[in-house]
Amino acid sequence: MPGNRTRTSTGRKSRRSRKATATVAAGLTLALCAALTACSGPDGSTSAGGKVVLRYTWWGNPDRAARTQAAVDLFEKKHPDVDVQTSFAGYDAYKQKLATQAAGGDAPDVMQLDYRMIDQYASGGVLLDLGTQQTTLKTGEFEPGLLATGRLNGKQYAVPQGRGTETVVYDQAQWKKAGLAPPADATAGGWTWDQWADAMRALKKKTGKPGGTDPGQSEDSFEVWLRGQGGSLYTKDHRLGFTVDDLTRWWTFTDGLRREGVVSPAEQTTQLDGSVENTPLGRGTALSDMNWDAPASGYLALIPDGIGLAPMPSGADGTPGQYFKPSMFMGVAADTGSPEQAALLIDFMLNDREAAAILGATRGIPVNESIREELAPKLKDFDKTIYAYQATLEGKLATPPQAPPSGDSALQTTFQRDYDQVSYERMSPREAAQDYVTEAKAELRS
């Protein structure tokens, strides 16, 4: 895919290999260090050419990848002593690979993190306390509330890259062709879940296609629905914040829409992997999707007639369930051999004006306040769309919840798995909800 340029260094050993050979090669290392101007320690990441090598990975779509690579190229130009090896994948594949790397002691030097990953990796000793790099990584112009979401037990394990919120992404031309007005925006009071469901029915009747992706499989969408009812996913002490009855109501609602054929069928929702390309909207088999605003840029290459962004449905009384949250974070591996250079890369990606111009809003609206103010008038195309969408929500959303407990990352998969049983009609919504709640409580106790 465009932008997926991963440079490799065939002579570079893994961190484990370097550790294993450090003792044997100690004498040779000392001799070489005396002769070379640049030399790393046994856990360092110095290439044969004397450059510090950093592995930097993230998840995202081709648009994000192309912009990120361009920013990394600029970083390398400004810091010729650092070589950054890049890679990216769709969210699900990325999450699985990162978990495997972390468990094996081979986490990348710099990594993109989700809200749900911080507790898991920080408490597991995978992440570096970035407070040790304050002279390199400057956070003075970050929104304090957003910055605090990357802390655990008083230590800054991750820093936010941008601010994002969820959205209903829709095919503008197809909605217009079907004779439907654009979804109600927040300035007009938004829309409720029942009104959203009615729109899905109208689209199916007019076009013969499901109106949108079945949201029953998404824990994110469930959280929005739950918050609109006055509930929450988790309590402040990291216990489950909802009941079997709550989840049964949600899955009964979404399963009913699936049975009507107004949202995507099971065989399509089970193909979801975190990439926009594999959503029903991306494949052209549905006319809308629920996603986060920044990744929605990936739909532009798939839907040439254009897409629109609408707020997530609210509760019956108009209570919004969505919220602004850090769209994603950057963190550094605790055992990186080059913590200063890793922090320098993060500082560049978040605080450099030229990098900000390249990245735009591909990871959300920037968290550096002065950069955000400078960037807003210059935003173009879909970045401008995201900024305008968020502006309609200012002052209307409740405060974000605290970062979820570490078990939530695994529970996202469990949530999807249990709903698959509902959508394939192997379990009733209540049976699946009971199964999920039982497993969730056990996971959170572990």
FILOZA-556453 format. One record per residue (C-alpha): residue number from 1; x, y, z. Coordinates in Angstrom, 3 decimals, always signed. Example, Ala and Ser with C-alpha at 12.3 -4.5 7.8 and 13.67 -1.06 7.14 Angstrom:
(node 1; (+12.300; -4.500; +7.800)),
(node 2; (+13.670; -1.060; +7.140)),
% end
This chain:
(node 1; (+0.000; +0.000; +0.000)),
(node 2; (+1.202; +3.601; -0.604)),
(node 3; (+3.421; +4.915; +2.119)),
(node 4; (+4.220; +1.501; +3.566)),
(node 5; (+7.919; +1.974; +3.145)),
(node 6; (+9.789; -0.119; +5.669)),
(node 7; (+13.511; +0.179; +5.607)),
(node 8; (+15.515; -2.704; +6.920)),
(node 9; (+19.040; -3.167; +8.156)),
(node 10; (+20.162; -6.707; +7.484)),
(node 11; (+23.186; -6.318; +9.661)),
(node 12; (+21.236; -5.128; +12.676)),
(node 13; (+20.801; -7.694; +15.414)),
(node 14; (+17.764; -7.918; +17.617)),
(node 15; (+17.916; -6.587; +21.144)),
(node 16; (+18.023; -10.139; +22.463)),
(node 17; (+20.917; -11.072; +20.173)),
(node 18; (+22.903; -8.046; +21.231)),
(node 19; (+22.329; -8.881; +24.878)),
(node 20; (+23.346; -12.473; +24.366)),
(node 21; (+26.633; -11.549; +22.670)),
(node 22; (+27.515; -8.575; +24.866)),
(node 23; (+29.659; -10.505; +27.344)),
(node 24; (+31.514; -12.499; +24.701)),
(node 25; (+32.244; -9.397; +22.647)),
(node 26; (+33.106; -7.087; +25.552)),
(node 27; (+36.802; -6.858; +24.692)),
(node 28; (+36.151; -6.257; +21.025)),
(node 29; (+33.493; -3.674; +21.876)),
(node 30; (+35.902; -1.681; +24.021)),
(node 31; (+38.461; -1.730; +21.254)),
(node 32; (+35.974; -0.582; +18.663)),
(node 33; (+34.641; +2.176; +20.904)),
(node 34; (+38.094; +3.592; +21.160)),
(node 35; (+38.362; +3.692; +17.375)),
(node 36; (+34.898; +4.869; +16.399)),
(node 37; (+33.330; +8.275; +17.005)),
(node 38; (+29.862; +6.776; +17.485)),
(node 39; (+29.348; +3.604; +19.480)),
(node 40; (+26.424; +2.228; +21.413)),
(node 41; (+26.422; +0.144; +24.541)),
(node 42; (+25.430; -3.527; +24.541)),
(node 43; (+21.745; -2.622; +24.330)),
(node 44; (+22.221; +0.234; +21.871)),
(node 45; (+20.883; +0.508; +18.368)),
(node 46; (+23.773; +1.769; +16.276)),
(node 47; (+24.005; +0.734; +12.644)),
(node 48; (+27.190; -0.160; +10.830)),
(node 49; (+27.392; +3.418; +9.528)),
(node 50; (+27.423; +4.865; +13.034)),
(node 51; (+23.785; +5.971; +12.980)),
(node 52; (+21.369; +5.328; +15.804)),
(node 53; (+18.610; +3.052; +14.496)),
(node 54; (+15.071; +3.414; +15.823)),
(node 55; (+12.127; +1.185; +15.031)),
(node 56; (+8.925; +3.224; +14.826)),
(node 57; (+5.561; +1.528; +14.248)),
(node 58; (+1.956; +2.690; +14.075)),
(node 59; (-1.446; +1.638; +12.821)),
(node 60; (-3.442; +3.463; +10.216)),
(node 61; (-4.501; +3.813; +6.607)),
(node 62; (-2.339; +4.589; +3.542)),
(node 63; (-2.983; +8.329; +3.838)),
(node 64; (-1.663; +8.381; +7.403)),
(node 65; (+1.269; +6.196; +6.398)),
(node 66; (+2.289; +8.464; +3.517)),
(node 67; (+2.185; +11.575; +5.704)),
(node 68; (+3.986; +9.889; +8.578)),
(node 69; (+6.758; +8.679; +6.288)),
(node 70; (+7.175; +12.174; +4.859)),
(node 71; (+7.517; +13.587; +8.391)),
(node 72; (+10.013; +10.854; +9.318)),
(node 73; (+12.039; +11.668; +6.192)),
(node 74; (+12.180; +15.289; +7.329)),
(node 75; (+13.273; +14.200; +10.812)),
(node 76; (+16.111; +12.156; +9.330)),
(node 77; (+17.146; +15.129; +7.200)),
(node 78; (+17.325; +17.327; +10.300)),
(node 79; (+18.956; +14.558; +12.364)),
(node 80; (+21.274; +12.704; +9.964)),
(node 81; (+22.724; +10.641; +12.813)),
(node 82; (+19.404; +8.799; +13.293)),
(node 83; (+17.943; +6.147; +10.983)),
(node 84; (+14.222; +5.443; +11.546)),
(node 85; (+12.841; +2.110; +10.388)),
(node 86; (+9.085; +2.427; +9.891)),
(node 87; (+6.185; +0.008; +9.601)),
(node 88; (+2.404; +0.157; +9.914)),
(node 89; (-0.662; -2.067; +9.732)),
(node 90; (-4.406; -2.009; +10.290)),
(node 91; (-5.412; -1.631; +13.925)),
(node 92; (-6.249; -5.264; +14.693)),
(node 93; (-3.087; -6.642; +13.085)),
(node 94; (-1.005; -3.943; +14.747)),
(node 95; (-2.475; -4.641; +18.168)),
(node 96; (-1.747; -8.355; +17.892)),
(node 97; (+1.804; -7.870; +16.635)),
(node 98; (+2.644; -5.317; +19.318)),
(node 99; (+1.339; -7.657; +22.025)),
(node 100; (+3.565; -10.428; +20.673)),
(node 101; (+6.612; -8.161; +20.504)),
(node 102; (+6.018; -6.814; +24.005)),
(node 103; (+5.618; -10.305; +25.449)),
(node 104; (+8.865; -11.358; +23.769)),
(node 105; (+10.863; -8.397; +25.071)),
(node 106; (+11.229; -6.917; +21.594)),
(node 107; (+8.893; -3.910; +21.599)),
(node 108; (+9.730; -1.252; +18.982)),
(node 109; (+11.702; +1.753; +20.183)),
(node 110; (+8.852; +4.154; +19.437)),
(node 111; (+5.274; +2.948; +19.176)),
(node 112; (+1.802; +4.280; +18.630)),
(node 113; (-0.562; +3.420; +21.465)),
(node 114; (-4.288; +3.395; +21.947)),
(node 115; (-6.042; +4.681; +25.052)),
(node 116; (-6.729; +1.048; +25.956)),
(node 117; (-3.078; -0.009; +25.771)),
(node 118; (-1.504; +2.369; +28.273)),
(node 119; (-2.447; +0.610; +31.508)),
(node 120; (-1.560; -2.769; +30.037)),
(node 121; (+1.918; -1.862; +28.812)),
(node 122; (+2.848; +0.610; +31.531)),
(node 123; (+1.956; -1.763; +34.362)),
(node 124; (+3.699; -4.566; +32.457)),
(node 125; (+7.003; -2.704; +32.386)),
(node 126; (+7.010; -2.284; +28.611)),
(node 127; (+6.974; +1.534; +28.525)),
(node 128; (+9.630; +4.057; +29.485)),
(node 129; (+8.762; +6.812; +31.959)),
(node 130; (+8.994; +9.795; +29.604)),
(node 131; (+9.444; +12.056; +32.608)),
(node 132; (+13.093; +10.994; +32.445)),
(node 133; (+13.364; +12.738; +29.058)),
(node 134; (+11.951; +16.149; +29.949)),
(node 135; (+14.921; +18.040; +28.518)),
(node 136; (+14.299; +16.408; +25.111)),
(node 137; (+10.535; +15.935; +25.001)),
(node 138; (+8.744; +19.240; +25.631)),
(node 139; (+5.093; +19.085; +26.714)),
(node 140; (+4.561; +22.610; +28.053)),
(node 141; (+2.127; +23.535; +25.265)),
(node 142; (-0.021; +20.400; +25.537)),
(node 143; (-3.543; +20.534; +26.934)),
(node 144; (-3.055; +19.462; +30.593)),
(node 145; (-6.169; +17.314; +30.601)),
(node 146; (-5.110; +15.392; +27.522)),
(node 147; (-1.546; +15.011; +28.759)),
(node 148; (-2.802; +13.558; +32.038)),
(node 149; (-4.466; +10.667; +30.215)),
(node 150; (-1.021; +9.231; +29.489)),
(node 151; (-0.048; +9.049; +33.171)),
(node 152; (-0.207; +6.051; +35.463)),
(node 153; (+0.747; +6.202; +39.136)),
(node 154; (+2.234; +9.653; +38.648)),
(node 155; (+4.506; +8.711; +35.729)),
(node 156; (+4.136; +9.907; +32.132)),
(node 157; (+4.265; +6.707; +30.094)),
(node 158; (+2.718; +8.098; +26.910)),
(node 159; (+1.961; +11.448; +25.320)),
(node 160; (-1.124; +12.147; +23.178)),
(node 161; (-0.699; +12.863; +19.476)),
(node 162; (-4.036; +14.446; +18.756)),
(node 163; (-7.615; +14.941; +19.831)),
(node 164; (-10.341; +12.939; +18.177)),
(node 165; (-13.922; +11.828; +18.588)),
(node 166; (-16.228; +9.268; +17.023)),
(node 167; (-18.378; +9.967; +14.016)),
(node 168; (-20.885; +8.515; +11.589)),
(node 169; (-19.097; +8.548; +8.222)),
(node 170; (-21.482; +8.519; +5.279)),
(node 171; (-21.396; +8.444; +1.475)),
(node 172; (-22.728; +11.901; +0.611)),
(node 173; (-23.699; +11.129; -2.993)),
(node 174; (-25.559; +7.956; -2.122)),
(node 175; (-27.482; +9.612; +0.719)),
(node 176; (-28.472; +12.444; -1.617)),
(node 177; (-29.416; +10.018; -4.397)),
(node 178; (-31.648; +8.170; -1.937)),
(node 179; (-33.432; +11.436; -1.215)),
(node 180; (-32.209; +11.670; +2.391)),
(node 181; (-31.031; +14.891; +3.945)),
(node 182; (-27.521; +14.794; +5.445)),
(node 183; (-27.513; +13.431; +8.988)),
(node 184; (-28.415; +16.063; +11.570)),
(node 185; (-25.304; +17.790; +12.873)),
(node 186; (-24.663; +18.809; +16.454)),
(node 187; (-25.579; +22.432; +15.785)),
(node 188; (-29.084; +21.226; +14.917)),
(node 189; (-29.369; +19.100; +18.020)),
(node 190; (-27.943; +15.897; +16.560)),
(node 191; (-29.991; +12.719; +16.303)),
(node 192; (-30.998; +9.850; +18.564)),
(node 193; (-30.305; +6.150; +18.109)),
(node 194; (-33.904; +5.607; +17.002)),
(node 195; (-33.567; +8.346; +14.384)),
(node 196; (-30.317; +6.794; +13.179)),
(node 197; (-32.073; +3.406; +12.874)),
(node 198; (-34.870; +5.010; +10.847)),
(node 199; (-32.252; +6.456; +8.478)),
(node 200; (-30.737; +2.978; +8.029)),
(node 201; (-34.181; +1.656; +7.101)),
(node 202; (-34.813; +4.468; +4.640)),
(node 203; (-31.478; +3.913; +2.913)),
(node 204; (-32.121; +0.204; +2.541)),
(node 205; (-35.576; +0.878; +1.077)),
(node 206; (-34.247; +3.462; -1.404)),
(node 207; (-31.003; +1.759; -2.471)),
(node 208; (-31.326; -1.930; -1.674)),
(node 209; (-28.090; -1.703; +0.358)),
(node 210; (-27.727; -1.765; +4.151)),
(node 211; (-27.620; +1.755; +5.526)),
(node 212; (-24.502; +1.116; +7.589)),
(node 213; (-22.189; -1.280; +9.359)),
(node 214; (-23.778; -3.301; +12.159)),
(node 215; (-22.471; -1.455; +15.268)),
(node 216; (-23.249; -4.385; +17.572)),
(node 217; (-19.707; -5.710; +17.215)),
(node 218; (-18.080; -2.442; +18.326)),
(node 219; (-17.288; -1.839; +21.995)),
(node 220; (-16.688; +1.815; +21.072)),
(node 221; (-20.221; +2.209; +19.715)),
(node 222; (-21.637; +0.374; +22.732)),
(node 223; (-19.824; +2.785; +25.029)),
(node 224; (-21.379; +5.764; +23.219)),
(node 225; (-24.827; +4.186; +23.501)),
(node 226; (-24.224; +3.331; +27.175)),
(node 227; (-23.027; +6.834; +28.079)),
(node 228; (-26.105; +8.247; +26.361)),
(node 229; (-28.171; +6.222; +28.852)),
(node 230; (-26.144; +7.624; +31.763)),
(node 231; (-23.915; +4.538; +32.116)),
(node 232; (-20.227; +3.763; +31.621)),
(node 233; (-18.011; +0.894; +30.529)),
(node 234; (-16.007; +0.879; +33.754)),
(node 235; (-16.202; +2.267; +37.251)),
(node 236; (-13.434; +4.416; +38.703)),
(node 237; (-12.012; +1.372; +40.479)),
(node 238; (-11.780; -0.507; +37.147)),
(node 239; (-14.819; -2.733; +37.612)),
(node 240; (-17.447; -3.370; +34.973)),
(node 241; (-19.799; -0.394; +34.793)),
(node 242; (-22.800; -2.085; +33.175)),
(node 243; (-25.009; -5.120; +33.627)),
(node 244; (-26.144; -8.114; +31.593)),
(node 245; (-29.449; -6.303; +31.071)),
(node 246; (-27.668; -3.262; +29.619)),
(node 247; (-25.694; -5.313; +27.107)),
(node 248; (-28.754; -7.425; +26.259)),
(node 249; (-30.665; -4.262; +25.367)),
(node 250; (-27.855; -3.068; +23.083)),
(node 251; (-27.425; -6.375; +21.283)),
(node 252; (-31.179; -6.865; +20.955)),
(node 253; (-31.370; -3.445; +19.290)),
(node 254; (-28.513; -4.060; +16.826)),
(node 255; (-29.459; -7.684; +16.128)),
(node 256; (-32.973; -6.567; +15.269)),
(node 257; (-31.597; -4.166; +12.683)),
(node 258; (-29.399; -6.902; +11.231)),
(node 259; (-32.389; -9.230; +10.938)),
(node 260; (-34.240; -6.458; +9.081)),
(node 261; (-31.297; -6.266; +6.679)),
(node 262; (-30.812; -2.542; +7.266)),
(node 263; (-27.267; -2.955; +8.649)),
(node 264; (-24.510; -5.217; +7.363)),
(node 265; (-24.873; -9.016; +7.632)),
(node 266; (-22.697; -11.257; +9.785)),
(node 267; (-20.424; -12.390; +6.970)),
(node 268; (-19.399; -8.766; +6.385)),
(node 269; (-18.962; -7.605; +9.980)),
(node 270; (-16.793; -10.621; +10.785)),
(node 271; (-14.340; -9.366; +8.140)),
(node 272; (-13.701; -6.131; +10.037)),
(node 273; (-10.021; -5.801; +10.945)),
(node 274; (-9.645; -2.150; +11.923)),
(node 275; (-8.893; -0.935; +8.377)),
(node 276; (-11.362; +1.214; +6.451)),
(node 277; (-10.792; -0.900; +3.339)),
(node 278; (-12.499; -3.897; +4.926)),
(node 279; (-15.557; -2.094; +6.253)),
(node 280; (-18.862; -2.485; +4.398)),
(node 281; (-18.680; +1.227; +3.532)),
(node 282; (-15.151; +0.809; +2.188)),
(node 283; (-16.198; -2.216; +0.149)),
(node 284; (-19.217; -0.422; -1.263)),
(node 285; (-21.736; -2.748; +0.351)),
(node 286; (-23.121; -0.210; +2.864)),
(node 287; (-23.613; +3.552; +2.915)),
(node 288; (-22.209; +4.599; +6.306)),
(node 289; (-19.925; +3.492; +9.107)),
(node 290; (-19.111; +4.414; +12.690)),
(node 291; (-15.465; +5.280; +13.136)),
(node 292; (-13.112; +7.813; +14.688)),
(node 293; (-12.833; +11.084; +12.781)),
(node 294; (-9.130; +11.011; +11.853)),
(node 295; (-9.037; +7.484; +10.329)),
(node 296; (-12.094; +8.416; +8.262)),
(node 297; (-9.721; +10.126; +5.818)),
(node 298; (-8.972; +6.656; +4.466)),
(node 299; (-12.451; +6.530; +2.915)),
(node 300; (-11.593; +9.328; +0.479)),
(node 301; (-9.637; +6.981; -1.781)),
(node 302; (-12.507; +4.482; -1.725)),
(node 303; (-15.466; +6.838; -2.166)),
(node 304; (-14.489; +9.398; -4.810)),
(node 305; (-17.815; +11.260; -4.628)),
(node 306; (-17.008; +12.357; -1.093)),
(node 307; (-17.914; +11.547; +2.474)),
(node 308; (-19.495; +13.496; +5.304)),
(node 309; (-19.113; +13.356; +9.072)),
(node 310; (-22.082; +13.372; +11.440)),
(node 311; (-22.170; +13.110; +15.243)),
(node 312; (-22.802; +9.795; +16.916)),
(node 313; (-26.434; +9.215; +17.908)),
(node 314; (-27.433; +10.394; +21.376)),
(node 315; (-29.711; +8.984; +24.049)),
(node 316; (-33.472; +9.380; +23.720)),
(node 317; (-33.371; +12.580; +25.799)),
(node 318; (-30.533; +14.047; +23.723)),
(node 319; (-27.719; +13.099; +26.108)),
(node 320; (-24.553; +12.690; +24.009)),
(node 321; (-22.475; +9.590; +24.619)),
(node 322; (-19.420; +10.484; +22.574)),
(node 323; (-16.496; +12.466; +23.969)),
(node 324; (-13.220; +14.045; +22.988)),
(node 325; (-10.270; +11.844; +23.783)),
(node 326; (-6.637; +11.586; +22.778)),
(node 327; (-6.895; +9.994; +19.358)),
(node 328; (-3.735; +8.024; +20.057)),
(node 329; (-0.463; +8.250; +21.940)),
(node 330; (+3.256; +7.798; +21.397)),
(node 331; (+5.387; +5.778; +23.789)),
(node 332; (+8.948; +4.480; +24.056)),
(node 333; (+10.061; +0.969; +24.917)),
(node 334; (+11.484; +0.730; +28.434)),
(node 335; (+14.466; -1.260; +27.166)),
(node 336; (+15.279; +0.878; +24.141)),
(node 337; (+18.979; +1.399; +23.667)),
(node 338; (+18.435; +5.003; +22.576)),
(node 339; (+15.926; +6.721; +24.890)),
(node 340; (+17.128; +10.247; +24.091)),
(node 341; (+16.806; +9.787; +20.322)),
(node 342; (+13.426; +8.068; +20.756)),
(node 343; (+12.164; +11.031; +22.804)),
(node 344; (+13.626; +13.371; +20.201)),
(node 345; (+11.581; +11.677; +17.479)),
(node 346; (+8.390; +12.049; +19.537)),
(node 347; (+9.186; +15.698; +20.260)),
(node 348; (+9.669; +16.320; +16.551)),
(node 349; (+6.424; +14.608; +15.528)),
(node 350; (+4.405; +16.604; +18.079)),
(node 351; (+6.165; +19.978; +18.288)),
(node 352; (+7.890; +20.692; +14.966)),
(node 353; (+5.961; +23.188; +12.803)),
(node 354; (+7.033; +21.629; +9.517)),
(node 355; (+6.099; +18.154; +10.713)),
(node 356; (+2.708; +19.466; +11.852)),
(node 357; (+2.070; +20.903; +8.389)),
(node 358; (+2.805; +17.505; +6.830)),
(node 359; (+0.787; +15.450; +9.314)),
(node 360; (-2.217; +17.779; +9.408)),
(node 361; (-5.103; +16.149; +11.255)),
(node 362; (-4.331; +12.599; +10.168)),
(node 363; (-4.086; +11.581; +13.843)),
(node 364; (-6.564; +14.114; +15.088)),
(node 365; (-6.334; +17.817; +15.810)),
(node 366; (-2.823; +18.537; +17.284)),
(node 367; (-2.444; +18.640; +21.058)),
(node 368; (+0.224; +21.359; +20.966)),
(node 369; (-1.962; +24.418; +21.505)),
(node 370; (+0.124; +26.957; +19.569)),
(node 371; (+0.533; +24.573; +16.632)),
(node 372; (-3.199; +23.919; +16.624)),
(node 373; (-3.926; +27.657; +16.451)),
(node 374; (-1.400; +28.130; +13.645)),
(node 375; (-2.574; +25.097; +11.745)),
(node 376; (-6.342; +25.688; +11.837)),
(node 377; (-6.526; +28.430; +9.150)),
(node 378; (-4.188; +26.440; +6.890)),
(node 379; (-6.048; +23.152; +7.021)),
(node 380; (-7.276; +21.887; +3.681)),
(node 381; (-9.405; +19.124; +2.304)),
(node 382; (-10.371; +16.471; +4.847)),
(node 383; (-8.263; +17.966; +7.640)),
(node 384; (-10.482; +21.031; +7.410)),
(node 385; (-13.544; +18.760; +7.499)),
(node 386; (-12.346; +17.151; +10.744)),
(node 387; (-11.631; +20.518; +12.337)),
(node 388; (-15.072; +21.841; +11.337)),
(node 389; (-16.749; +18.672; +12.621)),
(node 390; (-15.077; +18.952; +16.011)),
(node 391; (-16.011; +22.640; +16.183)),
(node 392; (-19.728; +21.687; +16.071)),
(node 393; (-19.191; +19.578; +19.197)),
(node 394; (-17.275; +22.097; +21.317)),
(node 395; (-18.910; +22.550; +24.697)),
(node 396; (-21.526; +19.864; +24.039)),
(node 397; (-19.729; +16.680; +25.115)),
(node 398; (-19.200; +15.259; +28.591)),
(node 399; (-15.705; +14.805; +30.014)),
(node 400; (-13.870; +11.698; +28.837)),
(node 401; (-13.626; +8.656; +31.084)),
(node 402; (-10.333; +7.634; +32.606)),
(node 403; (-8.168; +5.285; +30.578)),
(node 404; (-9.669; +1.798; +30.761)),
(node 405; (-8.051; -1.057; +32.703)),
(node 406; (-5.477; -3.252; +30.995)),
(node 407; (-7.923; -6.102; +30.512)),
(node 408; (-10.030; -3.985; +28.154)),
(node 409; (-7.703; -4.597; +25.226)),
(node 410; (-8.428; -8.337; +25.376)),
(node 411; (-12.099; -7.681; +26.093)),
(node 412; (-12.513; -5.803; +22.814)),
(node 413; (-11.825; -9.076; +21.033)),
(node 414; (-14.147; -10.952; +23.398)),
(node 415; (-16.875; -8.389; +22.705)),
(node 416; (-16.605; -8.954; +18.954)),
(node 417; (-16.439; -12.729; +19.362)),
(node 418; (-19.576; -12.890; +21.489)),
(node 419; (-21.508; -10.667; +19.124)),
(node 420; (-20.472; -12.909; +16.241)),
(node 421; (-22.417; -15.631; +18.019)),
(node 422; (-25.457; -13.357; +18.041)),
(node 423; (-25.136; -12.252; +14.426)),
(node 424; (-24.757; -15.845; +13.241)),
(node 425; (-27.777; -16.718; +15.428)),
(node 426; (-25.895; -19.256; +17.514)),
(node 427; (-26.709; -17.435; +20.766)),
(node 428; (-29.447; -15.066; +21.833)),
(node 429; (-28.474; -11.505; +22.820)),
(node 430; (-29.021; -12.384; +26.497)),
(node 431; (-26.967; -15.582; +26.329)),
(node 432; (-24.093; -13.740; +24.670)),
(node 433; (-24.361; -10.856; +27.147)),
(node 434; (-24.204; -13.254; +30.090)),
(node 435; (-21.175; -14.942; +28.558)),
(node 436; (-19.421; -11.621; +27.997)),
(node 437; (-20.117; -10.182; +31.451)),
(node 438; (-18.908; -13.385; +33.138)),
(node 439; (-15.678; -13.391; +31.163)),
(node 440; (-15.170; -9.630; +31.568)),
(node 441; (-15.447; -9.829; +35.350)),
(node 442; (-12.930; -12.680; +35.418)),
(node 443; (-10.535; -10.736; +33.149)),
(node 444; (-10.733; -7.622; +35.287)),
(node 445; (-10.004; -9.618; +38.451)),
(node 446; (-6.908; -11.243; +36.939)),
% end
